[in-house]
Amino acid sequence: METLSDYERCVVLRFLKSPPNQNKTSEEILHHLQNIVDFGKHVMKQFFGENYVHHGEIIQLPLDFVRQLCLKIQPERPESRCDKDMDTLSGYAMCLPNLTRLQTYRFVEHRPILCIEIKPKCGFIPFSSHVSQEIKHKVCRYCMHQHLKVANGKWKRPSKYCPLDLFSGNKQRMHFALKSLLQEAQNNLKIFKNGELIYGCRDDQDCVSDWNELARHLKPFFFPSNGLVSGPHCTRTIVKELIHVITMTLLSSTDACRAGDMKTVPISQGRSYCEASAFNKELVRNGKHKLESSGLPRGCLLYKTLQAQMLDMLDIEGLYPLYSRVEQYLEEFPEERSTLQIDGPYNEAFYEKLLDLSTEDDGTVAFALTKVQQYRIAMTAKDCSIMIALSPCLQDECSEQRPVVLTSKSRFTFSVSVLDLDLKPYESIPHQYKLDGKIVNYYLKNVQAKDDAVMSSLFKENEDCTLVLHKV
């Protein structure tokens, strides 16, 4: 057997998980894994580009090795994930590159590597005429959902992060969004040093969010000559540098892709800010009502992510009746399920159908199915993660081939990747529909009424006073 080089040894193995007593056959597991690989390769790669998507490959491992591995990692698994069992019977797994390392060139990095994982969530407000509650045209899904999550005990406090600020392309808003993520990481931000998690959540409640501790880890990266003393000023400076680097890498463009020029709905159709955003509220408090949105560079990963997210053109409220139409058809003709490619194969033909952006319903099952599949892609893009790997490089090493980002005292070579690109299940659409109703109703009942009262008093304070002078 050939020995693996150091670079190739740095891989991630991914195994399927399933609820207890729901063991699938080896053939079913292989088919499922093949679908995941094909979907990344033939569909998501077209949306995001060659350099950003790493679809991996399927390998078969000795069963004894898999069982030992399972026993070894079981104590490390977060409690919330233990409701499912790892597949130890088939021996099949996906072999993927370790995205906490640099992906841009194929040799061993002996330098320390910093990796930031961001789950940006949905970056636009629904523009669909099918939306029944006006609030959905004003406040983004993420900001509304925060309140329900806190009420249900998932998080202790709501985050000030708003995805529309990150996707705005406006550096001031992006900095605010990233600072908010660092303050309340939840499961939307993690930071790794040499593959080890140093900041963020391992589990729902287990959050490491000590900025001073983070600054201690980051100081050698950003201030290698040790010019900064410790203390709150030092911590603030380092966090600021980190936010600057993340912003610059997110706005960078390193890849072209087929769907990059896809004419999805122009972003200007929806509003470019969210009324619940803490950044927006601050502006209103200061008597300003104009939010700048610079727009994203077309080649950057955030732009491509947003384009894919905006395949959700009808909102879940407009989509649900179409899903019901497909369901009704499948009840009558169950044998058509494979012809309609609901569960794959995810090939070129599947991708081509996604490019039909018409919203005129002609009453057919074909139209309904296209919208359902586009919605599933959009949901996948709304839940993906972006990985930014950074490694310090010296001035004379930075060649043309490597993308580089500069800070005040150091320079980094970097790579940006996207992961968590499994297609969202067709069967999850009814759940999404119910959840949407819950999120909106909770927000209207418990948050909106209080907010309206506060905001109207703020507007009154900010109104211009006109002095009328009468002749005496």
N, C-alpha and C positions, 0 to 999 in steps of 0.2 A: 504494500500500500504506500502511496506517495505521502511524504510528510507535508503538512500544511505550513506555509510560510507564516511568520508572525502576524502579518496583516490579515491573512485569511483566517487565522485562528480566532480573531476578534469578531465573533459572530454571535447572533442571538438565535436561540431555538424557540420556536413558538408551537405550543401544543394546543389542540382543541380541548375545550372544557364542556361538560354537560351536566345537567342536574342528576343527582344520584338515581340509580335504577333506570336510566334512560340510555343504556349503552348502545352505541351504533356499531354496525359491522365495520370491518376494516375497509371494505369497498365504499361504504357511505362516507367514512372519514376522509378517505383519499379523494373522493368526489368533491366533498365540501372544501377541502384545502385547495384542490385544483381550481375551484370556482373563485376562491379568494385571490389566488395568484393571477388568474386570467382577468379578473375584474381590475386589478391594479395595473396589469400590463396593457390591456386593450382599451380600457375606458379611462381610468383616472390619470394614466400617463398622458393621454391626449389632452386632458384638461389642465394639468399642472406642468407637464414638460418632463423630458427625459432625466434631467439632473436632479429633480426634486423627489421623484417617486422611486422607491426601491421595493419592487414587488416580491423579491426573494424567490426561492425554489423549494420544491418538496424533496425531502430526503427520508430514507428509512433507516431506523436505528435499532441496534440489538435490544430486545425487550428487557433484558436484565439491566442494561444501562439506564433505560427509561424508568424502571421501577426504583432503582437506587436514587436516581435524580429526583423523582417525585418525593421520596421519603426525606431527602436532604432539604428540599425547598419548602415543604409543607409548613414548618414552623415560621418561615419568613412571610407566608402569604397573609395579606390583610384580612381581618375578620370578615369584612363585608364581601370578600371574594370566595369565602369558604363554603358557600352554599352550592358550589359546583365542583365536580371532580375532574381532575386532569386525566386525559385519555392515556392510559398506560397499556392498552391491549393491542393497539394496531401497530405501534412502532413508527407511525408516520408523524413528521413534524415539518414546519416551515423553517428554512434556514435564511436568516436575514442579516444584513450588515448591522453592526452596533452603531446606532445613530448618535450616541453620545461622543463618538469620535469623528474626526474629519473625514468627509467622503470625497473630497475633490482630487486627491491624488493617491496613487497606490504605493506608498512606502510607509514604513513604520515611523510613527511620530513618537520621539522619546521625550518631547516637551509635555508639560502639563496641559491638560485640555479642560476647558470650561464648556459646559453645555447648558443652554436655557431651553426648556420645553414650555411652549405656550399653547393653550387651547383657546383660540380667540373667540369662538362662538359666533352667533349670527350677526353680521355687520350691516344689516339694512332693516328698515322699517317696512312692513307690508304695504304695497301700493295697490293691492287688488280691490276691485269694487265689490268682491264677495264678502269682505270683512263686515261683520255686523255691529261691532262695538267701535265707536269712534276713537276710543283710547288707544286701540292698536295702531292707529295712524299717527300717534303722537309719542308713545312710549314703547321702547323696544322690548322684545320678549325676555331678554336676559335680565333687564332691570326689574321687570314685573315678577319674574320667577324667583328672584332673590328673596322677596318678602315671604313667599309661600314656603321656600326652603328653610328660612329662619323660623317661621311659625311651626314647621314640622320637626324642628330640632336638628336638621341636617347640618346647619352652620350656626355659629353663635351670634354673628352680626352680619348685616348686609354689606357687600363690597361696594366701593365707590366706582369700581371699574365699569365702564360702559363700552361694549364692542364698537359702537359707532364712532367713538373718539379714536380708537386704535385704527379703524379702517378709513378715517377721514383724510389721511395723508398730510394733515396739518401737524407740524412737529410739536407745537405747543400742546395740542390736544393728545397727540400720541404719547408725549412725555407724561402727561397727567394720567393717562390710562395705564401706562406701565408702572408708574409710581403706586397707583391704586392697587394694581395686581400684586406688587411687592408688599403692600401693607396688609392685604387680605388675600392670600394666595389661593385659598380653597383648593379645588383640584384643577385650577386653570394656569398655574405656574409652578414649575419645578426647576431647581438649579442643581447640576451635577458637576463635581470636580473629579476628573479621572474616572468617570463612571459611577461615583458614589454620590447618593443624594445628600446635598448639604443644606438645601432650603426648599420648603414646600411641604405638601401633605403626603404621608405614606398611606394614611387611611382617612376616612371622613373627618375624624376629630383630632387626629394626631398631626398637628401642624408645627413645623419648626419655623418661627418667624422672628428671630432675633437679628435685627439689622447689624448690631455690633459684631455678633459672631460671623455674620455673612461678610462684613467688611474685612474681618481678620483673614478669612479665606481668600478674598478677592484682591487684597492689597498687593501681593507679589505680582499679580497679573497687570494691574493698572499703574502701580508705582513701584517698579522693580528696584529702583535705586534707594528705596526706603526714605524718600524725602518728606513723607508725611508723618507727623506724630499721631498718636492715637487720640481718641476722644470723639465727641459728637460731631465736631466740624469735619474730622477725617472721615467718619462714617458717611455723613451727608455727601461729601465730595466723591467718595468711591461709588455710592449708589447712583449719583448723578452721571458719572462716567459710564456705569453699566447701562443705564437707561439710554444714554446717547448711542452706545455701541449697538444695543438691540434695535433701536430705531433705524440706524443707518443700514444694518444688515437686512431688516425687513423691507426697506425701500430699495434694496439693491436688486439688480436684474441679472441673472446668470444663465437664463435658458429661454429658448423659444418653444412653443408648443402649438399643436394644430388648433386647439380651441381658444388660444390667446386672442384671436381676432374675432371670436364668436360674437355676434351681435345679440347679446341678451338684452334685457330691458335696460334702457339708460338709467343710471343711478339717480339722475335728476328727477325722475318721476316720483320717487319717494322723497321724504324730507331727509336732509343729510345730518340731522342731529336728533337727539332723543330728549324730550322735555324732562325726564327724570335724571338725566346725567348730572352728576355733581359739578362738572365743569360748566355745564349750561346754567345750572342754578346759581353758580357763583357770578356768572356774567349778568344774570337778571338782577341779582342783589346789587351789583355795581352799576345798575341802570343801563346796561348794554343789552341789546336784544339780537345782535348779529353774530352768528357763529361762522367763523371762516372754515371752509372745507377746501383744501388745496387739491384734492383728488390724488389718486395713487398712480405712480408710474406704471404703464401698461405691462411691463415685463416682470414686475415684482410678484412675489408669491401671494401677498395679501390681495392684490388685484385679481389674480387668477382664482383665489379662494372665493372672493366675493362674486366673481362671474359664475362660478359653479353653484354657489348658494342661491343666486338669483334665478336659477332654473325653477325655484318655487315661485311661480308667477301668479298662482291663483290663491295662495295661502291655504292652510289646511281646511278652512271653511268652504272654499271653492272646490277643493280637491276631493273632499269626503264623498259627495254625491257621485263623482266619477269612479272612485274606488268601489262604491256600492254597485255601480253599473257593471264593472268588471267581475265583481263577486257573483252577481246575479247570472251573468253569462257562464261563469265557471260552474255554478250549480247545475245549470242545464247541460253544459258540455264539459265535464271534468277532464276528458281526454285532451282538450285543447290547451291545458296548462303548459305543457312542454312546447307546443307550437308558438305560444305567446311569449316564450322565453322569460317567464316570471322568475324561475329559479336558475336561469342561465340557459345555455352556455353564454358567458359574457365575452362575446367576440366582436369583430369588426361590424357585423350586421346590427348587433345590439347598440353599439356606439352610434352608428349612422342614424338610427331612429330617434336618438336623443336630440338631434340637431333641428328638429321641426319645432320652431318656436311659436307657431300660431296659437292664438287663444280663442279662436272662433269655434265653438262647439258645434260639430255637425251631427251630434247624436250617436255617433258610431262607437263601438267598443275599441276600435283602433285608436281613435282620438283619446278616449278615456285612459287607455293603457299607456300611451305615450306620456301623458301628463303625470300618471302615477309613477312611472319609471323616472321621469325628470325630478319629481318630488323626492324620490328615494336618493337620487344623486345629491340633490340640494341638502337633504338631511345629513348625508355622509360628510359633505363639505362643511356643514355647520358644526360638526362634532369632531373634526380632524385636529391633529396637533402639529405644531410647527417646531422643528428642532433646529437650534442654531448652535453649531459647534465652533469654538474659538480657540486658537492656539497662538501664543506670542511668536512673532518672527522678527529677525534682525533686518535692518534696512537692506543690506547687501543680498539677503536671501529672497527678497520679495520679487519674484519674476513676474513677467506679464501674464503667465498662465494662471496665477493664483489671485483670487479676489482678496483685497486687503482693506481693512478699516483702521483708521487712525484715531488715537485718543491724545490727550495732552502730553502724556509721557511714554506711551507705548504704541505698538502697532500689532494687529492681529491678522492672521489669515483665517478665513472662515468658510464654513459650508452651511447651506440651509436645506433642510429636507422636510418632507411632510409624511406623517404616518397616521395610524388609526383610520385607514381608508376602506374598511370592510363595508360593503353595501348594506344599508339599513334594511331590516327585514320587511317584506311586503306586509306580513301579518301585524306589524307594529302600528299601522296607520290608524286603526280605531283607537288605540291607546293614545296616540298623538292628538287625536281629535278631542278626546275626553280631557286630557291634560291641559290642552289649550284653553278649554272652557273653565277649568278649575283655576288656572293661573290668572286669567282675566277677571273672573268673578271675585276672587280673593282680593286682587289689587283694587278693583272698583270699590269694594265694600270697606276695606280696611286702610287703604293708603290714599287713594285719590281724593276722598272727601277732606281728609286732614290737609293734604298738600294744597288743594284749591284754596282753602281758607288762608293758609300762610302766604301763598303766592299773590293772592288778590290784595292782601295788606301790603306786600312789598311793592306791587305795582303802584298802589296809591301813594306810598312814600316817595316813589321815584317820579311821579307825575310833575310836570313843570307847573310852577305857580305863576299866575298872571296877575300883576298888580294893576288895578284900574284906577286911574286918577280922575276925580270929578272936579270941575271948576267950582271954587267956593265963592 
